[in-house]
Amino acid sequence: MLKISKSLYSHLYYTNVVWILFKSIKPTRHYLEEHSKEVPWHKAVEIILTTKNPRRKKNKYEIEKDGYYVLFEIKNEILYVINAKKTK
């Protein structure tokens, strides 16, 4: 398991020749209500931080990795996890 520091200040995220800067990672209400039981928060964050090149889908990003699907967006230097589920 990847240990995440609570004092995570910023993280540069490289995707498709673009560096994305975010200062924090937060769950959306939708993630908390619909997906947090299926994919725990620490697992969603681990997948995001260990993936080098997520797919861009308009203003959102998708990751399919190790049997999981994660959807997130970045607004005002905050990465919001929208959706996380196990793939079949």
N, C-alpha and C positions, 0 to 999 in steps of 0.2 A: 504494500500500500504506500502511496506517496504521501508524505507528511507536508501539510500546508501551514505555513507560518501565519499567525493571526496578524502579524505586522506587515503583510504583503503590501508594499507601497505601490509598485507599478510593475507592469509586465509588458515587454514588447512582444508582439505576436506577429510572426512573419507569414504572410499569405499572398500568393500570386504577385510577388515583387512589391508588396506594400507592407510597411510596418504599421501595425495597429498598436496604439498605446492605450492601456486601460489601467486605472488606479485601484479598482476594486471589482469584485465579482459578487453579484447579488441574484437571488432567485426571484422570479416573478410570482405573483399570486397564483397564476395558472399552474406553474411548476409545483408550488407548495401544495395546492389543493388536489391536483390530478396526477402528478408524477413522482413526488418525493418518496412514496412508499415502494414504488417499483425500482427506482434508481436513487440510492442515497446521495445526499449532497456531496459527500467526500468523493464519491465515484464520479459524479458529473464534473466536478472541478478537476479531478485527476485526468480525465479524458481530454478536457479542454487544454490543460497545461502541457500534456505530453503529445499533442497532435501538432505537427508542423504545418500542414496545409489543408485547412478545412475548405469545403466547397462553398462558394459564394452564391447566394440565392437572393437576388435583388439587394436589399439592405440587411439581410440576415446571413448567417453562416451555419452550415450543416457538417456534422461529423458522423461517420459510421465507422466504428472501431470496436474490435473485440466483442462483438455481439451486442453493441449498444448504439443508439442513435441519439444525438444531442443537437438541439437547435438553439442558437443564441444570437443576440444582437448587441451592438455597442452604441451607446448614446451618452454623450457628455462624459466621456472617459470612464464609463461604467459598463462592464460586461453583464448583461442580463441573460440568465438561463431561462429560456421559454419552455422547452420541452426536453425530456430525457426519458427514453424507454428502451427496453430490451428488444432487439430484433429477433425475428424467428428464423 
